[in-house]
Amino acid sequence: MDTEEETVIKGHDQIVAHAMAAFDALPIPPGIVLQLPPASTKTLALRYEEYAPGRSLSATVETSAQYGNVMGILQGGFLAAMFDDLMAPLSYLTAGNPTTSLELTTHFLRPVVVGERLTLTATVRKAGRTVVYLAAEAHNEKSKLVATAVSTLQVVVLPPQA
């Protein structure tokens, strides 16, 4: 029998459904409506591909010309945002509570031409009670490493709703 940690969920819609089910148990403050994936993820056009609970989350994206610089190269801030939008759901699901970024460091290793398809993978390095540490990599269509990121996220414990 598989445990949750041995289960791998594949496909964008299945991963989003799993995340929604996990968030149903959270005491959401009044007036807050969960939108999964969030607007930023939709804007960047990230598509979740594979989720291994407690271990990793991967996504693909075709880099949009609207995020390019004058030379047709993906502007680095958008790649950092893609990492952030990948690490956030992994940290939430791993912690079982919302998280907020304390630090995000991105290293750019080679240029990404707009229109290129990237595969991003975030992995859990350490999950504690109050902090989650993640690392991520982005590879281009030729499987070349284009950027890496590390992030420290604080676990936000929501008070129970009355």
FIVO-493768 format. One record per residue (C-alpha): x, y, z; residue number from 1. Coordinates in steps of 0.5 Angstrom, whole numbers. Last residue first. Example, Ala and Ser with C-alpha at 12.3 -4.5 7.8 and 13.67 -1.06 7.14 Angstrom:
2
     X     Y     Z resi
    27    -2    14    2
    25    -9    16    1
//
This chain:
162
     X     Y     Z resi
   -29    61    32  162
   -24    60    27  161
   -18    57    29  160
   -11    61    29  159
    -7    61    22  158
     0    58    23  157
     4    62    18  156
    10    57    16  155
    16    62    14  154
    20    60     8  153
    27    60     6  152
    28    60    -1  151
    34    57    -6  150
    34    58   -13  149
    38    56   -20  148
    38    58   -27  147
    39    56   -34  146
    41    48   -33  145
    41    45   -40  144
    36    40   -41  143
    36    42   -49  142
    29    45   -48  141
    31    49   -42  140
    32    47   -35  139
    30    51   -29  138
    33    49   -22  137
    30    49   -15  136
    31    49    -8  135
    27    49    -2  134
    28    51     6  133
    21    51    10  132
    21    54    17  131
    17    54    23  130
    15    46    24  129
    21    44    20  128
    22    42    13  127
    28    41    10  126
    31    41     3  125
    24    40    -1  124
    25    40    -8  123
    23    45   -14  122
    23    43   -21  121
    22    48   -27  120
    22    46   -34  119
    23    51   -39  118
    20    52   -46  117
    23    57   -50  116
    19    63   -53  115
    23    68   -50  114
    31    66   -51  113
    33    64   -44  112
    40    67   -42  111
    45    62   -38  110
    47    61   -31  109
    42    66   -27  108
    43    65   -20  107
    36    66   -16  106
    36    68    -8  105
    29    68    -5  104
    29    70     3  103
    23    70     8  102
    18    68     4  101
    11    67     7  100
     8    60     8   99
     1    58     9   98
    -1    51    13   97
     0    44    12   96
     8    45    12   95
     9    41     6   94
     3    43     2   93
     4    50     3   92
    12    50     1   91
    10    46    -5   90
     5    51    -7   89
    10    57    -6   88
    16    54    -9   87
    13    54   -16   86
    10    61   -16   85
    17    63   -13   84
    21    60   -18   83
    17    63   -24   82
    18    70   -20   81
    25    69   -20   80
    24    67   -28   79
    20    74   -29   78
    26    78   -25   77
    31    75   -30   76
    28    79   -36   75
    27    73   -41   74
    32    75   -47   73
    29    78   -53   72
    34    83   -54   71
    30    89   -51   70
    28    85   -45   69
    23    79   -45   68
    17    78   -41   67
    12    80   -46   66
    15    75   -51   65
    13    69   -46   64
    17    64   -44   63
    13    57   -45   62
    12    54   -38   61
    13    47   -35   60
    12    45   -28   59
    15    41   -22   58
    14    40   -15   57
    18    36   -10   56
    19    32    -4   55
    14    32     2   54
     8    30    -3   53
    11    28   -10   52
     8    33   -15   51
     9    33   -23   50
     7    37   -28   49
     4    44   -26   48
     3    49   -32   47
     6    56   -31   46
     3    61   -35   45
     6    67   -32   44
    -1    70   -31   43
    -4    64   -29   42
     1    63   -23   41
     1    70   -21   40
    -7    70   -21   39
    -6    64   -16   38
    -7    57   -18   37
   -11    56   -14   36
   -16    62   -12   35
   -17    61    -4   34
   -23    66    -2   33
   -21    71     4   32
   -27    75     7   31
   -27    71    13   30
   -20    68    15   29
   -19    61    12   28
   -18    55    18   27
   -15    50    14   26
   -18    44    12   25
   -20    45     5   24
   -13    47     4   23
   -11    40     2   22
   -17    39    -2   21
   -15    45    -6   20
    -8    43    -7   19
   -10    36    -9   18
   -15    39   -14   17
    -9    43   -17   16
    -5    37   -18   15
   -10    33   -21   14
   -11    39   -26   13
    -4    40   -28   12
    -2    33   -29   11
     2    28   -25   10
     1    26   -17    9
     6    22   -14    8
     5    17    -8    7
    11    15    -4    6
    10    20     1    5
     3    19     1    4
     4    12     3    3
     3     7    -2    2
     0     0     0    1
//
